[in-house]
Amino acid sequence: MIITLSGLPGTGTSTVATIIKERSGMDFISSGEIFRGLAKEMNLSLAEFGVLAETDPSVDLKIDVRQQELSKTRDNLILEGRLAGHMSAAAPPGKTVLRVCLKAPIETRVRRIMTREGTSSFKFEMDKTIERENSENTRYQKYYKININDLSVYDLVIDTDRLLPETIADIIMTAANAMK
């Protein structure tokens, strides 16, 4: 079983993936973890690799390809990342993949980001979030012809606005068990 968790910043993908990992014993690989691994492979600090990623589109491609490769070669895996559901679409026949998208209103997401980042300016975080999402939307469209707002690739879409992360994990595990 592979569970992919995708969602915009602040939807709770990392939090929910961690809960599922703790409950199920499944391996958990985030796009951030892949990012750190690729930086290490290239003998770059995270800051240096981040600068490279801003100017070199192949960095995003490497992260996405690595996640796609993992979905083909491993079982009992949680893949977390913006494009995890899309990248797992090429999983070999016989692999069970549950593609989950978490969503929430932008105001909720920005408040969560403010808490996580320890910032106090809602307007600043809102502007930064919109800018980041517009940049990602442009890149995903350009590199993969993916409209990140098209949720049709997902088996399950959960609005996380009023649900606790533990409840969201319960819903996902129920769906995963039903697919086995």
Contact map, one row per residue, 1 for C-alpha under 8 A:
111000000000000000000000000000000000000000000000000000000000000000000000001110000000000000000011110000000000000000000000000000000000000000000000000000000000000000000000000000010001
111100000000000000000000000000000000000000000000000000000000000000000010001111100000000000000011110000000000000000000000000000000000000000000000000000000000000000000000000000000000
111110000000000000000000000000000000000000000000000000000000000000000000000111100000000000000000111100000000000000000000000000000000000000000000000000000000000000000000000000010000
011111000000000000000000000000000000000000000000000000000000000000000000000001111001100100000000111100000000000000000000000000000000000000000000000000000000000000000000000000000000
001111100000100010000000000000000000000000000000000000000000000000000000000001111101100000000000001111000000000000000000000000000000000000000000000000000000000000000000000000000000
000111110000100000000000000000000000000000000000000000000000000000000000000000011111100000000000001111000000000000000000000000000000000000000000000000000000000000000000000000000000
000011111011100000000000000000000000000000000000000000000000000000000000000000001100000000000000000011100000000000000000000000000000000000000000000000000000000000000000000000000000
000001111110000000000000000000000000000000000000000000000000000000000000000000000100000000000000000001100000000000000000000000000000100000000000000000000000000000000000000000000000
000000111111000000000000000000000000000000000000000000000000000000000000000000000000000000000000000000000000100010000000000000001000000000000000000000000000000000000000000000000000
000000011111100000000000000000000000000000000000000000000000000000000000000000000000000000000000000000010001110110000000000000000000000000000000000000000000000000000000000000000000
000000111111100000000000000000000000000000000000000000000000000000000000000000000000000000000000000001110000100000000000000000000000000000000000000000000000000100000000000000000000
000000101111111100000000000000000000000000000000000000000000000000000000000000000000000000000000000001000000000000000000000000000000000000000000000000000000000100001000000000000000
000011100111111110000000000000000000000000000000000000000000000000000000000000011000000000000000000001000000000000000000000000000000000000000000000000000000000000000000000000000000
000000000001111111000000000001000000000000000000000000000000000000000000000000010000000000000000000000000000000000000000000000000000000000000000000000000000000000000000000000000000
000000000001111111100000000000000000000000000000000000000000000000000000000000000000000000000000000000000000000000000000000000000000000000000000000000000000000000001000000000000000
000000000001111111110000000000000000000000000000000000000000000000000000000000000000000000000000000000000000000000000000000000000000000000000000000000000000000000001101100000000000
000010000000111111111000000100000000000000000000000000000000000000000000000001010000000000000000000000000000000000000000000000000000000000000000000000000000000000000000100000000000
000000000000011111111100000100000000000000000000000000000000000000000000000000000000000000000000000000000000000000000000000000000000000000000000000000000000000000000000000000000000
000000000000001111111110000000000000000000000000000000000000000000000000000000000000000000000000000000000000000000000000000000000000000000000000000000000000000000001100100000000000
000000000000000111111111110000000000000000000000000000000000000000000000000000000000000000000000000000000000000000000000000000000000000000000000000000000000000000000000100010000000
000000000000000011111111111100000000000000000000000000000000000000000000000001000000000000000000000000000000000000000000000000000000000000000000000000000000000000000000000000000000
000000000000000001111111110000000000000000000000000000000000000000000000000000000000000000000000000000000000000000000000000000000000000000000000000000000000000000000000000000000000
000000000000000000111111100000000000000000000000000000000000000000000000000000000000000000000000000000000000000000000000000000000000000000000000000000000000000000000000000000000000
000000000000000000011111110000000000000000000000000000000000000000000000000000000000000000000000000000000000000000000000000000000000000000000000000000000000000000000000000000000000
000000000000000000011111111000000000000000000000000000000000000000000000000000000000000000000000000000000000000000000000000000000000000000000000000000000000000000000000000000000000
000000000000000000011101111100000000000000000000000000000000000000000000000111000000000000000000000000000000000000000000000000000000000000000000000000000000000000000000000000000000
000000000000000000001000111110000000000000000000000000000000000000000000000111000000000000000000000000000000000000000000000000000000000000000000000000000000000000000000000000000000
000000000000000011001000011111000000000000000000000000000000000000000000000011110000000000000000000000000000000000000000000000000000000000000000000000000000000000000000000000000000
000000000000000000000000001111101100000000000000000000000000000000000000000011110000000000000000000000000000000000000000000000000000000000000000000000000000000000000000000000000000
000000000000010000000000000111111100000000000000000000000000000000000000000000111000000000000000000000000000000000000000000000000000000000000000000000000000000000000000000000000000
000000000000000000000000000011111110000000000000000000000000001100100000000000111100000000000000000000000000000000000000000000000000000000000000000000000000000000000000000000000000
000000000000000000000000000001111111000000000000000000000000000000000000000000001000000000000000000000000000000000000000000000000000000000000000000000000000000000000000000000000000
000000000000000000000000000011111111100000000000000000000000000000000000000000000000000000000000000000000000000000000000000000000000000000000000000000000000000000000000000000000000
000000000000000000000000000011111111110000000000000000000000001001100000000000000000000000000000000000000000000000000000000000000000000000000000000000000000000000000000000000000000
000000000000000000000000000000111111111000000000000000000000001000000000000000000000000000000000000000000000000000000000000000000000000000000000000000000000000000000000000000000000
000000000000000000000000000000011111111100000100000000000000000000000000000000000000000000000000000000000000000000000000000000000000000000000000000000000000000000000000000000000000
000000000000000000000000000000001111111110000000000000000000000000000000000000000000000000000000000000000000000000000000000000000000000000000000000000000000000000000000000000000000
000000000000000000000000000000000111111111000000000000000000001000000000000000000000000000000000000000000000000000000000000000000000000000000000000000000000000000000000000000000000
000000000000000000000000000000000011111111111100100000000000000000000000000000000000000000000000000000000000000000000000000000000000000000000000000000000000000000000000000000000000
000000000000000000000000000000000001111111111000000000000000000000000000000000000000000000000000000000000000000000000000000000000000000000000000000000000000000000000000000000000000
000000000000000000000000000000000000111111110000000000000000000000000000000000000000000000000000000000000000000000000000000000000000000000000000000000000000000000000000000000000000
000000000000000000000000000000000000011111110000000000000000000000000000000000000000000000000000000000000000000000000000000000000000000000000000000000000000000000000000000000000000
000000000000000000000000000000000000001111111000000000000000000000000000000000000000000000000000000000000000000000000000000000000000000000000000000000000000000000000000000000000000
000000000000000000000000000000000000001111111111100000000000000000000000000000000000000000000000000000000000000000000000000000000000000000000000000000000000000000000000000000000000
000000000000000000000000000000000000001100111111100000000000000000000000000000000000000000000000000000000000000000000000000000000000000000000000000000000000000000000000000000000000
000000000000000000000000000000000001001000011111110000000000000000000000000000000000000000000000000000000000000000000000000000000000000000000000000000000000000000000000000000000000
000000000000000000000000000000000000000000011111111000000000000000000000000000000000000000000000000000000000000000000000000000000000000000000000000000000000000000000000000000000000
000000000000000000000000000000000000000000011111111100000000000000000000000000000000000000000000000000000000000000000000000000000000000000000000000000000000000000000000000000000000
000000000000000000000000000000000000001000011111111110000000000000000000000000000000000000000000000000000000000000000000000000000000000000000000000000000000000000000000000000000000
000000000000000000000000000000000000000000000111111111000000000000000000000000000000000000000000000000000000000000000000000000000000000000000000000000000000000000000000000000000000
000000000000000000000000000000000000000000000011111111100000000000000000000000000000000000000000000000000000000000000000000000000000000000000000000000000000000000000000000000000000
000000000000000000000000000000000000000000000001111111110010000000000000000000000000000000000000000000000000000000000000000000000000000000000000000000000000000000000000000000000000
000000000000000000000000000000000000000000000000111111111111000000000000000000000000000000000000000000000000000000000000000000000000000000000000000000000000000000000000000000000000
000000000000000000000000000000000000000000000000011111111000000000000000000000000000000000000000000000000000000000000000000000000000000000000000000000000000000000000000000000000000
000000000000000000000000000000000000000000000000001111111000000000000000000000000000000000000000000000000000000000000000000000000000000000000000000000000000000000000000000000000000
000000000000000000000000000000000000000000000000000111111110000000000000000000000000000000000000000000000000000000000000000000000000000000000000000000000000000000000000000000000000
000000000000000000000000000000000000000000000000000011111111100000000000000000000000000000000000000000000000000000000000000000000000000000000000000000000000000000000000000000000000
000000000000000000000000000000000000000000000000000010011111110000000000000000000000000000000000000000000000000000000000000000000000000000000000000000000000000000000000000000000000
000000000000000000000000000000000000000000000000000110011111111000000000000000000000000000000000000000000000000000000000000000000000000000000000000000000000000000000000000000000000
000000000000000000000000000000000000000000000000000010001111111100000000000000000000000000000000000000000000000000000000000000000000000000000000000000000000000000000000000000000000
000000000000000000000000000000000000000000000000000000001111111110000000000000000000000000000000000000000000000000000000000000000000000000000010000000000000000000000000000000000000
000000000000000000000000000000000000000000000000000000000111111111000000000000000000000000000000000000000000000000000000000000000000000000000000000000000000000000000000000000000000
000000000000000000000000000000100110010000000000000000000011111111100000000000000000000000000000000000000000000000000000000000000000000000000000000000000000000000000000000000000000
000000000000000000000000000000100000000000000000000000000001111111110000000000000011001000000000000000000000000000000000000000000000000000000000000000000000000000000000000000000000
000000000000000000000000000000000000000000000000000000000000111111111000000000000000001000000000000000000000000000000000000000000000000000000000000000000000000000000000000000000000
000000000000000000000000000000000100000000000000000000000000011111111100000000000000000000000000000000000000000000000000000000000000000000000000000000000000000000000000000000000000
000000000000000000000000000000100100000000000000000000000000001111111110000000100001001100000000000000000000000000000000000000000000000000000000000000000000000000000000000000000000
000000000000000000000000000000000000000000000000000000000000000111111111000000000001001101100000000000000000000000000000000000000000000000000000000000000000000000000000000000000000
000000000000000000000000000000000000000000000000000000000000000011111111100000000000000000000000000000000000000000000000000000000000000000000000000000000000000000000000000000000000
000000000000000000000000000000000000000000000000000000000000000001111111110000000000000000000000000000000000000000000000000000000000000000000000000000000000000000000000000000000000
010000000000000000000000000000000000000000000000000000000000000000111111111010100000000100100000000000000000000000000000000000000000000000000000000000000000000000000000000000000000
000000000000000000000000000000000000000000000000000000000000000000011111110000000000000101110000000000000000000000000000000000000000000000000000000000000000000000000000000000000000
000000000000000000000000000000000000000000000000000000000000000000001111111000000000000000000000000000000000000000000000000000000000000000000000000000000000000000000000000000000000
000000000000000000000000000000000000000000000000000000000000000000000111111110000000000000000000000000000000000000000000000000000000000000000000000000000000000000000000000000000000
110000000000000000000000000000000000000000000000000000000000000000000010111110000000000000000010000000000000000000000000000000000000000000000000000000000000000000000000000000000000
111000000000000000000000011000000000000000000000000000000000000000000000011111000000000000000000000000000000000000000000000000000000000000000000000000000000000000000000000000000000
111000000000000000000000011110000000000000000000000000000000000000000010011111100000000000000000000000000000000000000000000000000000000000000000000000000000000000000000000000000000
011110000000000010001000011110000000000000000000000000000000000000000000000111110000000000000000000000000000000000000000000000000000000000000000000000000000000000000000000000000000
011110000000000000000000000111100000000000000000000000000000000000100010000011111001000000000000000000000000000000000000000000000000000000000000000000000000000000000000000000000000
000111000000110010000000000111100000000000000000000000000000000000000000000001111101000000000000000000000000000000000000000000000000000000000000000000000000000000000000000000000000
000111100000100000000000000001110000000000000000000000000000000000000000000000111111000000000000000000000000000000000000000000000000000000000000000000000000000000000000000000000000
000011110000000000000000000000100000000000000000000000000000000000000000000000011111100000000000000000000000000000000000000000000000000000000000000000000000000000000000000000000000
000001000000000000000000000000000000000000000000000000000000000100000000000000001111111000000000000000000000000000000000000000000000000000000000000000000000000000000000000000000000
000111000000000000000000000000000000000000000000000000000000000100110000000000111111111100000000000000000000000000000000000000000000000000000000000000000000000000000000000000000000
000111000000000000000000000000000000000000000000000000000000000000000000000000000111111110000000001110000000000000000000000000000000000000000000000000001100000000000000000000000000
000000000000000000000000000000000000000000000000000000000000000000000000000000000011111110000000000000000000000000000000000000000000000000000000000000001000000000000000000000000000
000000000000000000000000000000000000000000000000000000000000000110110000000000000011111111000000000000000000000000000000000000000000000000000000000000000000000000000000000000000000
000100000000000000000000000000000000000000000000000000000000000000110011000000000001111111100000100000000000000000000000000000000000000000000000000000000000000000000000000000000000
000000000000000000000000000000000000000000000000000000000000000000000000000000000000111111100000000000000000000000000000000000000000000000000000000000000000000000000000000000000000
000000000000000000000000000000000000000000000000000000000000000000010001000000000000001111110000000000000000000000000000000000000000000000000000000000000000000000000000000000000000
000000000000000000000000000000000000000000000000000000000000000000010011000000000000000111111010100000000000000000000000000000000000000000000000000000000000000000000000000000000000
000000000000000000000000000000000000000000000000000000000000000000000001000000000000000001111110000000000000000000000000000000000000000000000000000000000000000000000000000000000000
000000000000000000000000000000000000000000000000000000000000000000000000000000000000000000111110000000000000000000000000000000000000000000000000000000000000000000000000000000000000
000000000000000000000000000000000000000000000000000000000000000000000000000000000000000000011111000000000000000000000000000000000000000000000000000000000000000000000000000000000000
110000000000000000000000000000000000000000000000000000000000000000000000001000000000000000111111100000000000000000000000000000000000000000000000000000000000000000000000000000000000
110000000000000000000000000000000000000000000000000000000000000000000000000000000000000000000111110000000000000000000000000000000000000000000000000000000000000000000000000000000011
111100000000000000000000000000000000000000000000000000000000000000000000000000000000000100100011111000000000000000000000000000000000000000000000000000000000000000000000000000000000
111100000000000000000000000000000000000000000000000000000000000000000000000000000000000000000001111100000000000000000000000000000000000000000000000000000111000000000000000000110010
001111000000000000000000000000000000000000000000000000000000000000000000000000000000100000000000111110000000000000000000000000000000000000000000000000001111000000000000000000000000
001111000000000000000000000000000000000000000000000000000000000000000000000000000000100000000000011111000000000000000000000000000000000000000000000000000111110000000000000100000000
000011100000000000000000000000000000000000000000000000000000000000000000000000000000100000000000001111100000000000000000000000000000000000000000000000100101110000000000000000000000
000011110011100000000000000000000000000000000000000000000000000000000000000000000000000000000000000111110000000000000000000000000000000000000000000000000000111100000000000000000000
000000110010000000000000000000000000000000000000000000000000000000000000000000000000000000000000000011111000000000000000000000000000000000000000000000000000111110000000000000000000
000000000110000000000000000000000000000000000000000000000000000000000000000000000000000000000000000001111101100000000000000000000000000000000000000000000000001110000000000000000000
000000000000000000000000000000000000000000000000000000000000000000000000000000000000000000000000000000111111100000000000000000000000000000000000000000000000000010000000000000000000
000000000000000000000000000000000000000000000000000000000000000000000000000000000000000000000000000000011111110000000000000001000000000000000000000000000000000000000000000000000000
000000000000000000000000000000000000000000000000000000000000000000000000000000000000000000000000000000001111111000000000000001000000000000000000000000000000000000000000000000000000
000000000100000000000000000000000000000000000000000000000000000000000000000000000000000000000000000000011111111100000000000000000000000000000000000000000000000010000000000000000000
000000001110000000000000000000000000000000000000000000000000000000000000000000000000000000000000000000011111111110000000000000000000000000000000000000000000000000000000000000000000
000000000100000000000000000000000000000000000000000000000000000000000000000000000000000000000000000000000111111111000000010011001000000000000000000000000000000000000000000000000000
000000000000000000000000000000000000000000000000000000000000000000000000000000000000000000000000000000000011111111100000010000000000000000000000000000000000000000000000000000000000
000000000100000000000000000000000000000000000000000000000000000000000000000000000000000000000000000000000001111111110000000000000000000000000000000000000000000000000000000000000000
000000001100000000000000000000000000000000000000000000000000000000000000000000000000000000000000000000000000111111111000000010000000000000000000000000000000000000000000000000000000
000000000000000000000000000000000000000000000000000000000000000000000000000000000000000000000000000000000000011111111111110010000000000000000000000000000000000000000000000000000000
000000000000000000000000000000000000000000000000000000000000000000000000000000000000000000000000000000000000001111111110000000000000000000000000000000000000000000000000000000000000
000000000000000000000000000000000000000000000000000000000000000000000000000000000000000000000000000000000000000111111100000000000000000000000000000000000000000000000000000000000000
000000000000000000000000000000000000000000000000000000000000000000000000000000000000000000000000000000000000000011111110000000000000000000000000000000000000000000000000000000000000
000000000000000000000000000000000000000000000000000000000000000000000000000000000000000000000000000000000000000001111111000000000000000000000000000000000000000000000000000000000000
000000000000000000000000000000000000000000000000000000000000000000000000000000000000000000000000000000000000000001101111100010000000000000000000000000000000000000000000000000000000
000000000000000000000000000000000000000000000000000000000000000000000000000000000000000000000000000000000000000001000111110000000000000000000000000000000000000000000000000000000000
000000000000000000000000000000000000000000000000000000000000000000000000000000000000000000000000000000000000000001000011111110000000000000000000000000000000000000000000000000000000
000000000000000000000000000000000000000000000000000000000000000000000000000000000000000000000000000000000000011001000001111111000000000000000000000000000000000000000000000000000000
000000000000000000000000000000000000000000000000000000000000000000000000000000000000000000000000000000000000000000000000111111100000000000000000000000000000000000000000000000000000
000000000000000000000000000000000000000000000000000000000000000000000000000000000000000000000000000000000000000000000000111111110000000000000000000000000000000000000000000000000000
000000000000000000000000000000000000000000000000000000000000000000000000000000000000000000000000000000000000010011000010111111111000000000000000000000000000000000000000000000000000
000000000000000000000000000000000000000000000000000000000000000000000000000000000000000000000000000000000110010000000000011111111100000000000000000000000000000000000000000000000000
000000000000000000000000000000000000000000000000000000000000000000000000000000000000000000000000000000000000000000000000001111111110000000000000000000000000000000000000000000000000
000000000000000000000000000000000000000000000000000000000000000000000000000000000000000000000000000000000000000000000000000111111111000000000000000000000000000000000000000000000000
000000001000000000000000000000000000000000000000000000000000000000000000000000000000000000000000000000000000010000000000000011111111100000000000000000000000000000000000000000000000
000000000000000000000000000000000000000000000000000000000000000000000000000000000000000000000000000000000000000000000000000001111111110000000000000000000000000000000000000000000000
000000000000000000000000000000000000000000000000000000000000000000000000000000000000000000000000000000000000000000000000000000111111111000000000000000000000000000000000000000000000
000000000000000000000000000000000000000000000000000000000000000000000000000000000000000000000000000000000000000000000000000000011111111100000000000000000000000000000000000000000000
000000010000000000000000000000000000000000000000000000000000000000000000000000000000000000000000000000000000000000000000000000001111111110000000000000000000000000000000000000000000
000000000000000000000000000000000000000000000000000000000000000000000000000000000000000000000000000000000000000000000000000000000111111111000000000000000000000000000000000000000000
000000000000000000000000000000000000000000000000000000000000000000000000000000000000000000000000000000000000000000000000000000000011111111100000000000000000000000000000000000000000
000000000000000000000000000000000000000000000000000000000000000000000000000000000000000000000000000000000000000000000000000000000001111111110000000000000000000000000000000000000000
000000000000000000000000000000000000000000000000000000000000000000000000000000000000000000000000000000000000000000000000000000000000111111111000001100000000000000000000000000000000
000000000000000000000000000000000000000000000000000000000000000000000000000000000000000000000000000000000000000000000000000000000000011111111100000000000000000000000000000000000000
000000000000000000000000000000000000000000000000000000000000000000000000000000000000000000000000000000000000000000000000000000000000001111111110000000000000000000000000000000000000
000000000000000000000000000000000000000000000000000000000000000000000000000000000000000000000000000000000000000000000000000000000000000111111111111100000000000000000000000000000000
000000000000000000000000000000000000000000000000000000000000000000000000000000000000000000000000000000000000000000000000000000000000000011111111111000000000000000000000000000000000
000000000000000000000000000000000000000000000000000000000000000000000000000000000000000000000000000000000000000000000000000000000000000001111111110000000000000000000000000000000000
000000000000000000000000000000000000000000000000000000000000100000000000000000000000000000000000000000000000000000000000000000000000000000111111110000000000000000000000000000000000
000000000000000000000000000000000000000000000000000000000000000000000000000000000000000000000000000000000000000000000000000000000000000000011111110000000000000000000000000000000000
000000000000000000000000000000000000000000000000000000000000000000000000000000000000000000000000000000000000000000000000000000000000000000011111111000000000000000000000000000000000
000000000000000000000000000000000000000000000000000000000000000000000000000000000000000000000000000000000000000000000000000000000000000000011111111101000000000000000000000000000000
000000000000000000000000000000000000000000000000000000000000000000000000000000000000000000000000000000000000000000000000000000000000000010011000111111000000000000000000000000000000
000000000000000000000000000000000000000000000000000000000000000000000000000000000000000000000000000000000000000000000000000000000000000010010000011111100000000000000000000000000000
000000000000000000000000000000000000000000000000000000000000000000000000000000000000000000000000000000000000000000000000000000000000000000000000001111100000000000000000000000000000
000000000000000000000000000000000000000000000000000000000000000000000000000000000000000000000000000000000000000000000000000000000000000000000000011111111000000000000000000000000000
000000000000000000000000000000000000000000000000000000000000000000000000000000000000000000000000000010000000000000000000000000000000000000000000000111111100100000000000000000000000
000000000000000000000000000000000000000000000000000000000000000000000000000000000000000000000000000000000000000000000000000000000000000000000000000001111110000000000000000000000000
000000000000000000000000000000000000000000000000000000000000000000000000000000000000110000000000001000000000000000000000000000000000000000000000000001111110000000000000000000000000
000000000000000000000000000000000000000000000000000000000000000000000000000000000000100000000000011110000000000000000000000000000000000000000000000000111111100000000000000000000000
000000000000000000000000000000000000000000000000000000000000000000000000000000000000000000000000011100000000000000000000000000000000000000000000000000011111100000000000000000000000
000000000000000000000000000000000000000000000000000000000000000000000000000000000000000000000000011110000000000000000000000000000000000000000000000000000111110000000000000000000000
000000000000000000000000000000000000000000000000000000000000000000000000000000000000000000000000000111100000000000000000000000000000000000000000000000100111111000000000000000000000
000000000000000000000000000000000000000000000000000000000000000000000000000000000000000000000000000111100000000000000000000000000000000000000000000000000001111100000001000000000000
000000000000000000000000000000000000000000000000000000000000000000000000000000000000000000000000000001110000000000000000000000000000000000000000000000000000111111100000000000000000
000000000011000000000000000000000000000000000000000000000000000000000000000000000000000000000000000001110000000000000000000000000000000000000000000000000000011111111001000000000000
000000000000000000000000000000000000000000000000000000000000000000000000000000000000000000000000000000111001000000000000000000000000000000000000000000000000001111100000000000000000
000000000000000000000000000000000000000000000000000000000000000000000000000000000000000000000000000000000000000000000000000000000000000000000000000000000000001111110000000000000000
000000000000000000000000000000000000000000000000000000000000000000000000000000000000000000000000000000000000000000000000000000000000000000000000000000000000001111111011000000000000
000000000000000000000000000000000000000000000000000000000000000000000000000000000000000000000000000000000000000000000000000000000000000000000000000000000000000101111111000000000000
000000000001001100100000000000000000000000000000000000000000000000000000000000000000000000000000000000000000000000000000000000000000000000000000000000000000000100111111100000000000
000000000000000100100000000000000000000000000000000000000000000000000000000000000000000000000000000000000000000000000000000000000000000000000000000000000000000000011111110000000000
000000000000000000000000000000000000000000000000000000000000000000000000000000000000000000000000000000000000000000000000000000000000000000000000000000000000000000111111111000000000
000000000000000100000000000000000000000000000000000000000000000000000000000000000000000000000000000000000000000000000000000000000000000000000000000000000000010100111111111100000000
000000000000000110110000000000000000000000000000000000000000000000000000000000000000000000000000000000000000000000000000000000000000000000000000000000000000000000001111111110000000
000000000000000000000000000000000000000000000000000000000000000000000000000000000000000000000000000000000000000000000000000000000000000000000000000000000000000000000111111111000000
000000000000000000000000000000000000000000000000000000000000000000000000000000000000000000000000000000000000000000000000000000000000000000000000000000000000000000000011111111100000
000000000000000000000000000000000000000000000000000000000000000000000000000000000000000000000000000100000000000000000000000000000000000000000000000000000000000000000001111111110000
000000000000000000010000000000000000000000000000000000000000000000000000000000000000000000000000000000000000000000000000000000000000000000000000000000000000000000000000111111111000
000000000000000000000000000000000000000000000000000000000000000000000000000000000000000000000000000000000000000000000000000000000000000000000000000000000000000000000000011111111100
000000000000000000000000000000000000000000000000000000000000000000000000000000000000000000000000010000000000000000000000000000000000000000000000000000000000000000000000001111111110
101000000000000000000000000000000000000000000000000000000000000000000000000000000000000000000000010000000000000000000000000000000000000000000000000000000000000000000000000111111111
000000000000000000000000000000000000000000000000000000000000000000000000000000000000000000000000000000000000000000000000000000000000000000000000000000000000000000000000000011111111
000000000000000000000000000000000000000000000000000000000000000000000000000000000000000000000000000000000000000000000000000000000000000000000000000000000000000000000000000001111111
000000000000000000000000000000000000000000000000000000000000000000000000000000000000000000000001010000000000000000000000000000000000000000000000000000000000000000000000000000111111
100000000000000000000000000000000000000000000000000000000000000000000000000000000000000000000001000000000000000000000000000000000000000000000000000000000000000000000000000000011111
